[in-house]
Amino acid sequence: MEEKKSMWFYPPPHKPLLPQAEIDRKYPIMRLKVFLGAFFGYAAYYLVRKNLSLAAPGMIKEGILDKTGVGIAGSAISIAYAFSKFIMGSVSDRSDARKFLVIGLIMSSLLMIGVGMLPFGTSNISTNVWLIFGFMLLVGWLSGMGWPPCGRIMAQWFSQNERSFKMSVWNTSHTIGSGSLGLLTTAGVGLFLFFDVGQTWRAAFIFPAVIALLFAFFCWWTLRDTPQSCGLSPIDVYRNDFSGKKAAAGEEEKIPFKRLFVDYVFKNKVLWLIAIANAFVYLIRYGIGDWAPLYLQEMNIMDSKQSNLAFSLHNYAGVPGTIVCGWISAKYFKGRCAPPNILYMMLVLLGILLYWKATAVGAWLAGILGVDVTAASHFTVYFSLCEIGFCIYGPVALIGVQALNLVPKNAAGTAAGFVGLFGYLIGDAVLAKIVMGKVANNYGWNPIFWLFIIGSIIAIAFCSTTWKKEKINI
């Protein structure tokens, strides 16, 4: 009985091959549709991920949470997502990507709406923290149903010699989703004020989640699991590109998780190196972005609308940055990812220093240009956050591409989940949430920037170790 229930998620069977003329007509259309489905589907997952970061200033002001509580509650998504992305990666390798992604998105959206409707009190912050923590654990686990099916789709529908660029374009989806979260939160707050609903911070949870639900229906219409399930030939046959790793023991063989993990992940030394690098890349990614609204408001650098805009611009800047990084990889390094990763992380380090000293730099610019100090400081914040956003998401994308390139296609989700485990558990949950929350609460923000600087240097060092090894594996 249990076997019959689980079969609903199984990959759809291969259909008889269509005539060649029909394949040539249908293939480009289907590739565009699945790409758009994966793009907007993954973007929608980010409308129900970072909501607490934007609600936190209002919740702290009302006495519902403090910075330590925000860090602990926010870490729940990262902790659950780290393990979920890893485990769900293996499950997704043996599941219908279309059903997998859509079901996870619907359930995540409904849970986030539920968080926005919880009746919080101000008498016991600890109770609020652990109540949010529980909900965020569930949301984080369901969020793990986003990346793995997208990784499977990209591996099945796009061949290796085009994948670094195509996946870099696709990977901008999460920056668009994160950036849109800030704008949607501002719009939701406006609606709450217009209709006099009440506590406006609740809009950060509810309004973006409603939009994410709408995208779930779009994804159901566009996504398909594999070309073969549509009567099309495998992608390497269609593009005559057999440069990538073949599927182990058959294109669609359902390999046991133990063999997938041990043979293709655990024993892969290069995969371990990029996983460690990924942890520190994620420290910068989430440490800068998720805490920006609270940091800027608490330091009286910006108000809520300005800090929400800064949050959005930081994420939107990752769109061109990721595309350029993928283009550099494909154009100049034959799909290798280590060289552009190192270059981009060096630029991230410069952006962190500018962001840290934005007020001082703003005062210096104001003296030289004869402009208002506040305006100059705001410009420096926007510029530095955009520069960091432009550069950090390139390595985020290409480390994921490295993981896919290092394993057979039917182990893609497991490899991506393994690398993501380091990023989300160590880099995000532990360092960017729990450690940062406690340090900021007890010692202020200056030690946080030293954490960013050290993390950037370590990320550069570990990316460098894969420079020569990547040539052998690709």
N, C-alpha and C positions, 0 to 999 in steps of 0.2 A: 504493500500500500504506500509506504514511504517512497519507494522507487518511482511509482507512478506520479506522485506529487512533484518530485524533484525533476522529472522529465520535462516539465513545462519550461524550465530554464535551459534545457539542452539546446545546442546549436541546431538550427534547422537543417534538414538533410539537403544534400546536393541535388540540384535539378538537372535534367538532361541538358546537354550543351546546346545552346541556340545556334542557328546558322551564322556563319562568319560575318555576313553583312549586318545581321541584327546585333551581334556582339559589338561590331565597330560603331554602330549607331548608339547603342544603349550604354556602353561602358563609360564614356565621358559624362553622360547625364547622371548616372548612378554615383560616379566618383564625386561629382559636385554635391549631390544631395547628401551623401553620407558625411562628406567633409563639413557641410553646413550644420548637419545634425550634431556631429561631434563637437563642433565649434560652439554653437549656441547652448548645447546641453551642458558642456563643461563650464561655460560662462555662468549658466544659471545656478550651478552648484555653489558658485562663489557669492551668490546673492543670499545664501543661507549658511554662511560659514563665519564671516567676520563681524556679524551684527553686534556682538557684545562690545567690540572696540568702539563703535560709534554711539552705542547707548551708554557706555561707561561714564562719561563726564556728567550726564544728567543723573545717573543712578548714584554716583558718588556725592553729588551736590545735595541729593535728597536723603542721604544717609543710609541708602540701601546696601552699598558696597564701599570698600576702600581699595587702594591700589593693590595691596596683597591679595585681597579677595578677587579682584578682577583677574590677576595673574593666575590664581588657582582655578577659578571657574573657567577661564579661557583655555587653560591647559587641557581641559577635559576633551575638547574637540581634537586637539593635536594628539593626545595619547591614544584615544580610540581610533582616530584616523590612521595613525601610524601602523597599528596592528591590523586594522581593517583593510587598508590598502595592500598590505602584504598578503593577508589571507584571502581577501576578495580577489587579488590578482590571480592567484591559483584557481579560484572558483571561476573567474571570468574567462580563463583560458579554455574552460570546458562548458561555457554557457553562451546563450544568445545575447550578444552585446546590446541589441536593441531593447529587449525586455529588462536586462540587468540595469542599464543606465536610467531608463524611464521610471521604473518602480522605486529605485533609490531616491530619485529627485522628488517624486511625489511625496514619499514618506518624510524626507528631510524638510520639505516645505511646510507640511502640516505640523511637524514638531516645533519648528521655529515660530510658527504662528501661536502655538500653545505657550511657548516661553513668554511671548509678548502679552499674554493674557493672564499670567500668573499673579495672584494677589500678594505682593511683597509687603512686608512690614518694615519698620525702621528700628524696632526694639532689639533685634538680634541679627547682626550682620552675618554671623556664622551660619545661621539657618538659611539665609538667602543664598550664601555662597554655595552650600552643598546642594540646595535645591536646583540652582542653575547648573551646577556641576553634573548632576544626574541627567538633566535634559541634554546638556551638551555632549555627554558621553554617547547618548543615543544618536544625536545628530552627527557626531564625528564618525560613528561606526557606519552609518548610512552614507556618509560622504565618501567612504571608501568604494562605493559602487559607481563612482564617476570616472576617475582616471583609468583604471584597468580596462574597462570595455572600450574606452577611446584608444588606448594603446593597442588593443587587439584590432580595432577597426583600421588604425593607421598602418599596422603591420600587414594586414590582409589586403588593403586596397591601394597601397602605395609601396613601390619597390625601393630598395636601399639607396640607389644613386639619386633619388629625388627626395628621400625621406627626411634628411636633415633640414632642408629648406621648407618642405611642406609641414613638417612637425613644428618648426619654428613659427610659421604662420599660425598654425592651429594653436600653439601654446600661448599665443597672445590672448586667447579666449579668457583665461583666468585673470589677466590684467584688466581686460575690458569688464569682466564680471565684477572684480573688486572695485574698479573705478566707478562703475555704475552704482554700486552699493552706496557710495557716499552721496551721489546725486539723488538716488531714489530715497535715501533717508531724509535728505533735505526736503524733497517733494512730499514725503509722507508726513513730516513734521508740519509742513504748510497745510496739508489736508486736515490734520488733527486740530490745528489752531483754527482753521476755517469753520469746522463743524463743532468746535469746542468739545472734543472728545475727552480730554483730560491730560494725563502725563504723556508729554510728547516724546520722551525717550522710547516709549513702546513702539512708536512708528518705525524705529530702526529694525525691530524684529518682524513686524507684521507686514508692512507694505512691500518690501523686497521679496518676501516669501510668496505673496500673492502673485507677483510677476513671474517668479520661478515656476509656479504651477502652470502658468500659461505656456511657458517654454517646453514643459514636459509633453504637451500635446503636439507641438511642432516636431519634437524629436521622434515621437512615435511614427509620424508621417514620413520622416526623411531617412531614418536609420535602417540599415540592413546589415546582417552579420558578416557574411563573406560574399565574394563574387560568385562562388560556386553555388550558393543558395539562391542566386538569381539567374542561374543558367549561363553564367559567364565563366571564362577560363581563369585560372589562377593569375595573379597580378604579374608574376615573373614571366609567365608565358605570354601574356598580353603585351607587355613592354619589352620582351626579350632581354630581360635583365636578371641574370642569375648570380649577381655579385654578392648578394646578401646571404646570411645564414639560412640554410634550408630548415624546414620543419623537421624535428627529430623523429626518425622512424615513421615518416608519413605526414602529410600536410595537416591532417585533422585527428591524428591519433590522440586519444585521451590518456596522457602519460600520468601515472600516479604522482601525487604531490611529493612524496619522498624522493623519487628519482629526479623530478624537475628541480627540486631544491638542492639536493646533494650534488648531482652531476653537473648541472648547468649554472648554479648560483654559488653554493657554499665553497666549491673548489676553484672558483674563478677569482684569482688574486686581483686582477684589474678592477673587477666589480667591487671588491672590498675597498679599494683605494678611492674610487669615485663616490662610494657610499659615505666614507668619512668626510671627504670634501663637501659632499652634499649637506652634511649636518651643519657645517659652519656657513655655507651659503644660505641655508634656511634661517639660521640665527639672524643674519643681516636682513633677509627678506621680510621676516615677520617682526623682528625686533624694531626695525625702522618704521614699517608701515602701520602695524597694528597699534603701536603706542603713540603715533604722531598726534592724533586729535587730543589725547589727554596731556601729553607733554607740552604741546603748543598752548593749550588753554591754561594749564596749571602754571606755566612760566610767564603768563600774561603776554605772550608774543602775538597770539591771534584769538579771535572769538570763535564760537562754535561753527558759524557758517564759513568763515575763512579757513578754519582747520579741516572742515569736511571737504572743502575745495582742494586744499593741499593734499589730503588723503587721496582724492580722486585723480588729481594731476600726477601724483607719484605713480599710481597704478597705470594710468593711461600712457605715460611715458614709456612704459615697458613694451607697448605694442610695437612702435618702430624699432626700439632697441633690440627686441627679440628677433624681429625679421632681419635686421642688419647683421646680427650675430650669426644667424643661420646662413645668410648669404655669404658672409666671410668664410664660414666653415666649408660651404659647398664650392665656392669660387676659388679660394686660394689654398685650401688644405685638403681637398678631395674628400670631404665629409668628416675629417677628423675634428674633434671637439675640444681637445686640450688647449691648443694655441689661442683661439678666441676666448675661451674661458679665463685663461690667465690674464690676457689683456683687459678684459672687462672687469675682473675683480680688482685689478690695480686702479682702474678708474673709479670703482666703487669706493675704494679707500680714500681717494681724494675728495669724493662727494661727502663722505662721512665727516671729514675734518671741516669742510665748509659749512655743513649743517650744524655741527656742534658750536661753531663760532659765528653763527649767522647774525646775531645781534651786534657783535663787534665789527664784523665785516660791513654790515648795514650802516653803522655809524661812520665807518671809514669812507664808504661810497658817498654817503650824504655830504661829508665834508669836501670831497673832491668835486662832486657834481652839483653841489648846492641844492639838493632836493631834501624833502622831508625824511627825517631819520626813520620814522615808522614805516613809510612806504619803501625805503631802501632795505629795511630789515625784512619786510614781507617779501620783497622781490628775491632777496637772498635765500629765504626759506623755500619759496616756490622753485627757484632755480636748482638749489641743491637737492631737494627731494625729487625733482624731475630727472636730474643727472643720475642719482642713485637708482631710481626706477628704470631709467633707460638701460642702465648697465646690469643690474642684478638679475633681471629676468632672462637675459641671454644664457648665463650659466645654468639657471634653473631649468631651462628648456633643453640645453644641449647635454647636460648630465643625464637627463631622461633618455635622450637619443642614444648616448653612449651605452646605456643599459640595454636598449633594444638591439643595438648592433652587436653586442657581445654574446648573444644567446640565440638559439633557434626561434623561429616565429611562434611556435606553440609553447614557448616558455617566456614570452614577452611580458605577460602580466606578472608572473612570479618575479622576474628580474626587476621590473619597475617597482613592484611592491617592496622588495628588499632594499633598494636604494631609498625609496620613500620612507621606509621604517626609520632609517638613520636621520633623514631630514626632519620628519615630523615629530618623532619621539625625542631625540636628543637636541636637535637644533631648535625646533619650535616649542614643544611642550616644556622641556626642562630648562633650556637656556633662555629662549625668548619670552616665555610666559612666567614660569615659577621663579627662576633666578632673577629675572629682570624686575618682576613685581616686588619681590622682597628687598632687593637692593635699592630700587627707586623709593620704596616706602620708608626704608630705614636710613639711607645714606644720600638720597637725592639723585640727580640725573647725571652728574659728571662721571661717576664710575661706570655708568652704562655705556658711555661713548668709548671708554677704554676697552670695554668688553667687545664692542663692535670692531675696534681697530685690531685687537689681537685675533678675533675671529676671521677677519679679512686676510690677515697674513697667513694664518693656518690654512685657510681655503686655497690660497695661491700656492702654498707649498705642496699640498696634496694633489692639486690639479697638475702641478709640474711633474709629479712622479709618473703620470700616465702618458707623458709626451712621447717617449719612444715605444712604450708598450702598446699604445694604441695603434701604431703603424703595423705592428705584427698581427693584431687581432682583426683589423678592418681590411 
